[in-house]
Amino acid sequence: MKRRDFIKYSGAVAGSAALRNLAFKSTADAEEQKKIVRYRELGKTGLKMSDISYGTGKLNSASLIARAVSLGINYFDTAPDYGRAENFIGEYLAAQGGRDKLIIASKLCTYIPYPGHLPLGTSKEKYIESVEGSLKRMNTDYIDICFVHAIGEEKSKDYEQEKARLFDPNMLTATDELKKQGKIRFRAVSSHGPNNIDKLLMDAVKSGHFDVIMPTFNFFEFPGVREVIQEAKSRGIGVVAMKTLAGGKDLGIKKEGESFEHAAFAWALSRPGVSGLVITMKNFQQINDYVGASGKEFSSGHKALLDLYKERFSTVYCRTGCGDCLGSCPRGIDIPAVLRYKMYFEDYHDEKEAMRSYSAMSPKADGCAACPDAVCDAACPHGVLVSRLMKAAHEQLVF
Protein backbone atom coordinates (compact mmCIF):
# COMPACT_ATOMS: atom_id res chain seq x y z
CA MET A 1 0.00 0.00 0.00
CA LYS A 2 1.32 3.46 -0.93
CA ARG A 3 2.09 5.80 1.96
CA ARG A 4 -0.59 8.28 0.83
CA ASP A 5 -3.21 5.53 0.64
CA PHE A 6 -2.11 4.14 4.00
CA ILE A 7 -2.52 7.53 5.65
CA LYS A 8 -5.94 7.96 4.06
CA TYR A 9 -6.99 4.45 5.11
CA SER A 10 -5.67 4.94 8.66
CA GLY A 11 -7.54 8.22 9.00
CA ALA A 12 -10.77 6.62 7.87
CA VAL A 13 -10.35 3.73 10.31
CA ALA A 14 -9.55 6.12 13.15
CA GLY A 15 -12.58 8.27 12.35
CA SER A 16 -14.82 5.22 12.21
CA ALA A 17 -13.46 3.94 15.51
CA ALA A 18 -13.97 7.32 17.15
CA LEU A 19 -17.58 7.41 16.01
CA ARG A 20 -18.16 3.87 17.29
CA ASN A 21 -16.66 4.83 20.64
CA LEU A 22 -18.81 7.93 20.80
CA ALA A 23 -21.90 5.93 19.93
CA PHE A 24 -21.02 3.45 22.68
CA LYS A 25 -20.55 6.30 25.14
CA SER A 26 -23.82 7.84 23.98
CA THR A 27 -25.59 4.55 24.62
CA ALA A 28 -24.07 4.33 28.09
CA ASP A 29 -24.99 7.93 28.89
CA ALA A 30 -28.49 7.30 27.62
CA GLU A 31 -29.15 4.98 30.55
CA GLU A 32 -29.38 8.16 32.67
CA GLN A 33 -31.22 10.07 29.96
CA LYS A 34 -34.80 9.90 28.78
CA LYS A 35 -35.34 8.19 25.44
CA ILE A 36 -37.96 8.08 22.74
CA VAL A 37 -40.89 6.12 24.14
CA ARG A 38 -43.43 6.43 21.35
CA TYR A 39 -43.34 5.51 17.67
CA ARG A 40 -46.32 6.44 15.51
CA GLU A 41 -47.64 5.16 12.20
CA LEU A 42 -46.83 7.37 9.24
CA GLY A 43 -50.08 7.12 7.32
CA LYS A 44 -50.35 3.98 5.21
CA THR A 45 -46.60 3.77 4.52
CA GLY A 46 -46.07 0.97 7.04
CA LEU A 47 -43.34 3.07 8.67
CA LYS A 48 -43.34 3.95 12.37
CA MET A 49 -41.52 7.19 13.17
CA SER A 50 -40.28 8.49 16.50
CA ASP A 51 -42.76 11.12 17.67
CA ILE A 52 -39.85 13.54 18.15
CA SER A 53 -37.69 13.43 15.04
CA TYR A 54 -34.50 15.07 13.82
CA GLY A 55 -34.32 18.00 11.41
CA THR A 56 -30.77 18.19 10.08
CA GLY A 57 -30.80 21.74 8.73
CA LYS A 58 -27.94 22.71 11.08
CA LEU A 59 -26.24 19.33 11.40
CA ASN A 60 -22.46 19.73 11.78
CA SER A 61 -21.23 16.34 12.97
CA ALA A 62 -21.98 12.65 12.54
CA SER A 63 -21.66 12.34 16.32
CA LEU A 64 -24.99 14.14 16.71
CA ILE A 65 -26.64 11.44 14.61
CA ALA A 66 -25.02 8.80 16.82
CA ARG A 67 -26.40 10.44 19.93
CA ALA A 68 -29.89 10.80 18.48
CA VAL A 69 -30.02 7.16 17.38
CA SER A 70 -28.81 6.00 20.79
CA LEU A 71 -31.78 7.79 22.34
CA GLY A 72 -34.27 6.19 19.97
CA ILE A 73 -34.76 8.79 17.25
CA ASN A 74 -35.27 6.92 13.98
CA TYR A 75 -36.56 9.59 11.56
CA PHE A 76 -34.09 12.04 9.99
CA ASP A 77 -35.20 14.87 7.71
CA THR A 78 -32.44 16.20 5.46
CA ALA A 79 -31.80 17.77 2.04
CA PRO A 80 -28.98 18.28 -0.47
CA ASP A 81 -28.99 22.01 0.29
CA TYR A 82 -28.71 21.60 4.09
CA GLY A 83 -24.97 22.21 4.10
CA ARG A 84 -23.10 18.92 4.59
CA ALA A 85 -25.97 17.24 6.46
CA GLU A 86 -26.29 14.36 3.99
CA ASN A 87 -22.53 13.79 4.14
CA PHE A 88 -22.65 13.49 7.93
CA ILE A 89 -25.49 10.98 7.70
CA GLY A 90 -23.31 9.06 5.24
CA GLU A 91 -20.39 9.13 7.68
CA TYR A 92 -22.62 7.76 10.41
CA LEU A 93 -23.99 4.95 8.25
CA ALA A 94 -20.50 4.01 7.01
CA ALA A 95 -19.29 3.69 10.59
CA GLN A 96 -22.36 2.30 12.33
CA GLY A 97 -24.58 0.67 9.73
CA GLY A 98 -28.15 0.02 10.84
CA ARG A 99 -29.68 1.63 7.77
CA ASP A 100 -32.77 -0.58 8.01
CA LYS A 101 -33.54 0.84 11.46
CA LEU A 102 -33.72 4.43 10.21
CA ILE A 103 -36.23 6.42 8.20
CA ILE A 104 -34.44 8.95 6.01
CA ALA A 105 -36.33 11.74 4.27
CA SER A 106 -34.62 13.97 1.73
CA LYS A 107 -35.61 16.52 -0.89
CA LEU A 108 -35.45 17.15 -4.63
CA CYS A 109 -32.83 19.90 -4.52
CA THR A 110 -29.43 20.89 -5.85
CA TYR A 111 -26.43 20.43 -3.56
CA ILE A 112 -25.56 23.54 -1.51
CA PRO A 113 -26.27 26.40 -1.12
CA TYR A 114 -29.79 26.85 0.24
CA PRO A 115 -32.32 27.21 -1.30
CA GLY A 116 -31.79 24.66 -4.04
CA HIS A 117 -35.38 23.59 -4.73
CA LEU A 118 -35.68 22.23 -8.26
CA PRO A 119 -37.93 24.59 -10.25
CA LEU A 120 -40.74 23.86 -12.66
CA GLY A 121 -39.30 22.74 -15.97
CA THR A 122 -36.44 20.74 -14.45
CA SER A 123 -35.70 17.75 -16.66
CA LYS A 124 -36.45 14.20 -15.60
CA GLU A 125 -32.71 13.51 -15.71
CA LYS A 126 -31.99 16.35 -13.25
CA TYR A 127 -34.57 15.02 -10.80
CA ILE A 128 -32.94 11.59 -10.97
CA GLU A 129 -29.49 13.17 -10.63
CA SER A 130 -30.62 14.93 -7.45
CA VAL A 131 -31.66 11.65 -5.82
CA GLU A 132 -28.56 9.80 -7.03
CA GLY A 133 -26.41 12.52 -5.46
CA SER A 134 -28.20 12.15 -2.14
CA LEU A 135 -27.78 8.37 -2.19
CA LYS A 136 -24.06 8.71 -2.79
CA ARG A 137 -23.53 11.31 -0.06
CA MET A 138 -25.51 9.28 2.48
CA ASN A 139 -23.90 5.91 1.71
CA THR A 140 -27.28 4.30 1.12
CA ASP A 141 -29.06 2.72 -1.80
CA TYR A 142 -32.51 4.09 -1.00
CA ILE A 143 -34.33 7.09 0.48
CA ASP A 144 -37.48 6.31 2.42
CA ILE A 145 -39.32 9.56 1.72
CA CYS A 146 -38.55 11.93 -1.16
CA PHE A 147 -39.99 15.44 -0.87
CA VAL A 148 -40.95 18.09 -3.35
CA HIS A 149 -39.87 20.86 -1.01
CA ALA A 150 -41.12 24.29 0.01
CA ILE A 151 -44.16 24.56 -2.23
CA GLY A 152 -45.50 28.11 -2.03
CA GLU A 153 -42.28 29.67 -0.73
CA GLU A 154 -41.50 32.12 -3.53
CA LYS A 155 -43.44 35.37 -3.69
CA SER A 156 -42.76 35.61 -7.43
CA LYS A 157 -44.67 32.36 -8.11
CA ASP A 158 -48.46 32.46 -8.10
CA TYR A 159 -50.78 29.59 -7.16
CA GLU A 160 -51.00 28.13 -10.67
CA GLN A 161 -47.21 28.20 -11.13
CA GLU A 162 -46.58 26.42 -7.85
CA LYS A 163 -49.36 23.93 -8.55
CA ALA A 164 -47.61 23.19 -11.84
CA ARG A 165 -44.34 22.56 -9.95
CA LEU A 166 -46.18 20.30 -7.52
CA PHE A 167 -47.44 18.14 -10.38
CA ASP A 168 -44.53 18.60 -12.78
CA PRO A 169 -44.77 15.60 -15.18
CA ASN A 170 -40.97 15.32 -15.24
CA MET A 171 -40.89 15.04 -11.44
CA LEU A 172 -43.69 12.47 -11.36
CA THR A 173 -42.07 10.38 -14.10
CA ALA A 174 -38.64 10.55 -12.47
CA THR A 175 -39.88 9.60 -9.01
CA ASP A 176 -42.04 6.80 -10.43
CA GLU A 177 -38.95 5.35 -12.10
CA LEU A 178 -36.91 5.74 -8.92
CA LYS A 179 -39.64 3.98 -6.93
CA LYS A 180 -39.62 1.06 -9.36
CA GLN A 181 -35.84 0.83 -8.96
CA GLY A 182 -36.17 0.81 -5.16
CA LYS A 183 -34.21 4.05 -4.79
CA ILE A 184 -37.07 5.91 -3.14
CA ARG A 185 -39.99 4.38 -1.31
CA PHE A 186 -42.53 7.17 -0.89
CA ARG A 187 -43.23 10.55 -2.47
CA ALA A 188 -44.01 13.59 -0.32
CA VAL A 189 -44.48 17.35 -0.32
CA SER A 190 -43.63 20.06 2.21
CA SER A 191 -44.70 23.66 2.62
CA HIS A 192 -44.01 26.42 5.11
CA GLY A 193 -45.72 28.96 2.88
CA PRO A 194 -46.34 31.80 2.90
CA ASN A 195 -48.21 31.49 -0.39
CA ASN A 196 -51.29 29.26 -0.69
CA ILE A 197 -50.01 26.65 1.76
CA ASP A 198 -53.46 25.20 2.49
CA LYS A 199 -54.64 25.17 -1.15
CA LEU A 200 -51.45 23.56 -2.48
CA LEU A 201 -51.27 20.93 0.25
CA MET A 202 -54.96 20.09 -0.21
CA ASP A 203 -54.29 19.66 -3.93
CA ALA A 204 -51.44 17.29 -3.06
CA VAL A 205 -53.52 15.29 -0.58
CA LYS A 206 -56.42 14.83 -2.98
CA SER A 207 -54.25 14.01 -6.00
CA GLY A 208 -53.25 10.50 -4.97
CA HIS A 209 -49.62 11.21 -5.92
CA PHE A 210 -48.25 11.77 -2.41
CA ASP A 211 -47.87 9.50 0.62
CA VAL A 212 -46.68 12.07 3.17
CA ILE A 213 -47.04 15.82 3.72
CA MET A 214 -44.97 18.11 5.95
CA PRO A 215 -46.76 21.40 6.77
CA THR A 216 -45.97 24.23 9.12
CA PHE A 217 -48.22 23.56 12.11
CA ASN A 218 -48.13 24.97 15.62
CA PHE A 219 -50.30 26.16 18.50
CA PHE A 220 -51.05 29.51 16.86
CA GLU A 221 -53.05 27.29 14.51
CA PHE A 222 -53.90 27.69 10.86
CA PRO A 223 -57.51 26.66 10.09
CA GLY A 224 -56.76 25.83 6.46
CA VAL A 225 -53.86 23.58 7.41
CA ARG A 226 -55.96 21.87 10.07
CA GLU A 227 -58.48 20.96 7.37
CA VAL A 228 -55.66 19.63 5.18
CA ILE A 229 -54.47 17.41 8.03
CA GLN A 230 -57.99 16.07 8.58
CA GLU A 231 -58.27 15.25 4.89
CA ALA A 232 -54.84 13.59 4.92
CA LYS A 233 -55.86 11.46 7.90
CA SER A 234 -59.02 10.31 6.11
CA ARG A 235 -56.92 9.20 3.14
CA GLY A 236 -54.15 7.49 5.10
CA ILE A 237 -51.53 10.10 4.23
CA GLY A 238 -48.80 10.63 6.82
CA VAL A 239 -48.40 14.09 8.36
CA VAL A 240 -45.08 15.31 9.76
CA ALA A 241 -45.42 18.69 11.49
CA MET A 242 -42.66 21.31 11.32
CA LYS A 243 -42.15 24.83 12.75
CA THR A 244 -43.89 23.60 15.90
CA LEU A 245 -42.12 26.13 18.16
CA ALA A 246 -43.75 29.17 16.50
CA GLY A 247 -40.50 31.07 16.21
CA GLY A 248 -38.90 29.49 19.25
CA LYS A 249 -38.65 32.68 21.30
CA ASP A 250 -37.20 32.33 24.78
CA LEU A 251 -40.05 32.26 27.27
CA GLY A 252 -37.66 31.76 30.17
CA ILE A 253 -40.07 30.04 32.56
CA LYS A 254 -41.56 26.64 33.28
CA LYS A 255 -44.99 25.52 34.46
CA GLU A 256 -45.35 22.41 36.61
CA GLY A 257 -41.77 21.53 35.70
CA GLU A 258 -42.50 21.61 31.97
CA SER A 259 -40.66 23.70 29.39
CA PHE A 260 -42.17 25.72 26.56
CA GLU A 261 -40.59 23.40 23.98
CA HIS A 262 -42.17 20.31 25.52
CA ALA A 263 -45.51 22.10 25.68
CA ALA A 264 -45.36 23.06 22.00
CA PHE A 265 -44.40 19.52 20.98
CA ALA A 266 -47.16 17.98 23.10
CA TRP A 267 -49.73 20.29 21.51
CA ALA A 268 -48.72 19.35 17.97
CA LEU A 269 -48.61 15.63 18.73
CA SER A 270 -52.04 15.76 20.38
CA ARG A 271 -53.71 16.93 17.16
CA PRO A 272 -55.58 14.17 15.28
CA GLY A 273 -53.81 13.12 12.11
CA VAL A 274 -50.30 14.25 13.07
CA SER A 275 -47.89 11.31 12.85
CA GLY A 276 -44.86 13.04 14.35
CA LEU A 277 -42.83 16.21 14.23
CA VAL A 278 -39.44 17.29 12.94
CA ILE A 279 -37.39 19.79 14.92
CA THR A 280 -33.92 21.14 14.19
CA MET A 281 -31.38 19.94 16.74
CA LYS A 282 -28.09 21.85 16.73
CA ASN A 283 -26.24 20.22 19.62
CA PHE A 284 -26.23 17.45 22.22
CA GLN A 285 -28.13 19.56 24.76
CA GLN A 286 -31.05 20.07 22.39
CA ILE A 287 -31.13 16.37 21.50
CA ASN A 288 -31.19 15.38 25.17
CA ASP A 289 -33.86 17.94 26.00
CA TYR A 290 -36.20 17.39 23.05
CA VAL A 291 -36.17 13.60 23.37
CA GLY A 292 -37.56 14.05 26.88
CA ALA A 293 -40.83 15.27 25.33
CA SER A 294 -41.53 11.90 23.73
CA GLY A 295 -44.81 10.32 24.72
CA LYS A 296 -46.04 13.23 26.84
CA GLU A 297 -49.75 13.98 26.90
CA PHE A 298 -50.85 17.59 26.48
CA SER A 299 -51.57 18.94 29.97
CA SER A 300 -52.98 22.00 31.72
CA GLY A 301 -49.41 23.05 32.49
CA HIS A 302 -48.57 22.85 28.81
CA LYS A 303 -51.62 24.95 27.92
CA ALA A 304 -50.67 27.60 30.47
CA LEU A 305 -47.21 27.91 28.92
CA LEU A 306 -48.58 28.23 25.40
CA ASP A 307 -51.16 30.81 26.51
CA LEU A 308 -48.37 32.83 28.10
CA TYR A 309 -46.27 32.56 24.94
CA LYS A 310 -49.18 33.84 22.86
CA GLU A 311 -49.76 36.71 25.28
CA ARG A 312 -46.13 37.80 25.12
CA PHE A 313 -45.31 37.24 21.48
CA SER A 314 -48.52 37.33 19.43
CA THR A 315 -47.80 40.83 18.10
CA VAL A 316 -44.22 40.01 17.08
CA TYR A 317 -44.62 36.50 15.65
CA CYS A 318 -45.22 36.49 11.90
CA ARG A 319 -47.38 33.41 11.31
CA THR A 320 -45.46 31.09 9.05
CA GLY A 321 -47.71 30.14 6.18
CA CYS A 322 -50.03 33.15 6.42
CA GLY A 323 -48.94 35.62 3.73
CA ASP A 324 -51.98 37.93 4.04
CA CYS A 325 -49.65 40.94 3.97
CA LEU A 326 -48.21 40.00 0.58
CA GLY A 327 -49.10 42.66 -1.93
CA SER A 328 -49.85 45.33 0.68
CA CYS A 329 -46.43 47.00 0.49
CA PRO A 330 -46.33 49.80 -2.12
CA ARG A 331 -42.63 49.08 -2.64
CA GLY A 332 -43.21 45.37 -3.25
CA ILE A 333 -41.15 44.15 -0.30
CA ASP A 334 -41.51 40.45 0.51
CA ILE A 335 -42.59 41.06 4.11
CA PRO A 336 -42.79 37.41 5.28
CA ALA A 337 -39.28 36.74 3.95
CA VAL A 338 -37.80 39.73 5.79
CA LEU A 339 -39.48 38.71 9.04
CA ARG A 340 -38.35 35.11 8.53
CA TYR A 341 -34.72 36.29 8.28
CA LYS A 342 -35.26 38.39 11.39
CA MET A 343 -36.43 35.25 13.17
CA TYR A 344 -33.34 33.36 11.99
CA PHE A 345 -31.13 36.15 13.34
CA GLU A 346 -32.91 36.84 16.62
CA ASP A 347 -34.45 33.54 17.71
CA TYR A 348 -32.48 30.85 15.89
CA HIS A 349 -29.14 32.66 16.47
CA ASP A 350 -28.20 32.00 12.86
CA GLU A 351 -26.92 35.50 12.20
CA LYS A 352 -24.67 34.78 9.22
CA GLU A 353 -27.33 32.90 7.25
CA ALA A 354 -29.93 35.55 8.05
CA MET A 355 -27.70 38.40 6.90
CA ARG A 356 -26.58 36.50 3.79
CA SER A 357 -30.17 35.81 2.77
CA TYR A 358 -31.26 39.37 3.42
CA SER A 359 -28.35 40.80 1.44
CA ALA A 360 -29.61 38.91 -1.63
CA MET A 361 -33.10 40.42 -1.33
CA SER A 362 -34.43 43.22 -3.48
CA PRO A 363 -36.13 45.43 -2.54
CA LYS A 364 -35.04 45.55 1.09
CA ALA A 365 -36.78 47.13 4.07
CA ASP A 366 -34.57 50.23 4.10
CA GLY A 367 -37.49 52.45 3.10
CA CYS A 368 -39.82 51.24 5.83
CA ALA A 369 -38.69 53.90 8.32
CA ALA A 370 -39.91 56.66 6.00
CA CYS A 371 -43.16 54.96 4.95
CA PRO A 372 -46.03 57.27 5.97
CA ASP A 373 -48.88 54.79 5.70
CA ALA A 374 -47.78 51.50 7.30
CA VAL A 375 -50.46 49.71 5.30
CA CYS A 376 -48.74 46.43 6.21
CA ASP A 377 -50.01 46.80 9.79
CA ALA A 378 -53.60 46.98 8.61
CA ALA A 379 -53.07 44.04 6.24
CA CYS A 380 -52.08 41.65 9.04
CA PRO A 381 -55.14 39.82 10.42
CA HIS A 382 -53.21 38.75 13.53
CA GLY A 383 -52.31 42.17 14.90
CA VAL A 384 -48.59 41.79 14.25
CA LEU A 385 -46.72 45.11 14.47
CA VAL A 386 -45.36 44.66 10.96
CA SER A 387 -43.97 48.12 10.24
CA ARG A 388 -42.07 48.26 13.53
CA LEU A 389 -40.62 44.79 12.97
CA MET A 390 -39.59 45.63 9.40
CA LYS A 391 -37.63 48.67 10.56
CA ALA A 392 -35.91 46.63 13.27
CA ALA A 393 -35.17 43.82 10.81
CA HIS A 394 -33.34 46.11 8.41
CA GLU A 395 -31.20 47.49 11.22
CA GLN A 396 -30.30 43.97 12.36
CA LEU A 397 -29.65 42.42 8.98
CA VAL A 398 -27.53 44.98 7.13
CA PHE A 399 -23.76 44.55 7.19
HELIX and SHEET records of a PDB file:
HELIX    1   1 ARG A    3  ALA A   30  1                                  28    
HELIX    2   2 ALA A   62  SER A   70  1                                   9    
HELIX    3   3 ALA A   85  GLN A   96  1                                  12    
HELIX    4   4 ARG A   99  LYS A  101  5                                   3    
HELIX    5   5 LYS A  124  ARG A  137  1                                  14    
HELIX    6   6 TYR A  159  LEU A  166  1                                   8    
HELIX    7   7 PRO A  169  LYS A  180  1                                  12    
HELIX    8   8 ILE A  197  SER A  207  1                                  11    
HELIX    9   9 PRO A  223  SER A  234  1                                  12    
HELIX   10  10 PHE A  260  SER A  270  1                                  11    
HELIX   11  11 PHE A  284  VAL A  291  1                                   8    
HELIX   12  12 SER A  300  PHE A  313  1                                  14    
HELIX   13  13 ILE A  335  GLU A  346  1                                  12    
HELIX   14  14 GLU A  351  SER A  359  1                                   9    
HELIX   15  15 ALA A  365  ALA A  370  5                                   6    
HELIX   16  16 VAL A  375  ALA A  379  1                                   5    
HELIX   17  17 VAL A  386  LEU A  397  1                                  12    
SHEET    1   A 2 TYR A  39  GLU A  41  0                                        
SHEET    2   A 2 LYS A  48  SER A  50 -1                                        
SHEET    1   B 9 ILE A  52  GLY A  55  0                                        
SHEET    2   B 9 TYR A  75  ASP A  77  1                                        
SHEET    3   B 9 ILE A 103  LYS A 107  1                                        
SHEET    4   B 9 ILE A 143  VAL A 148  1                                        
SHEET    5   B 9 ILE A 184  SER A 191  1                                        
SHEET    6   B 9 VAL A 212  PRO A 215  1                                        
SHEET    7   B 9 GLY A 238  ALA A 241  1                                        
SHEET    8   B 9 GLY A 276  THR A 280  1                                        
SHEET    9   B 9 ILE A  52  GLY A  55  1                                        
END                                                                             
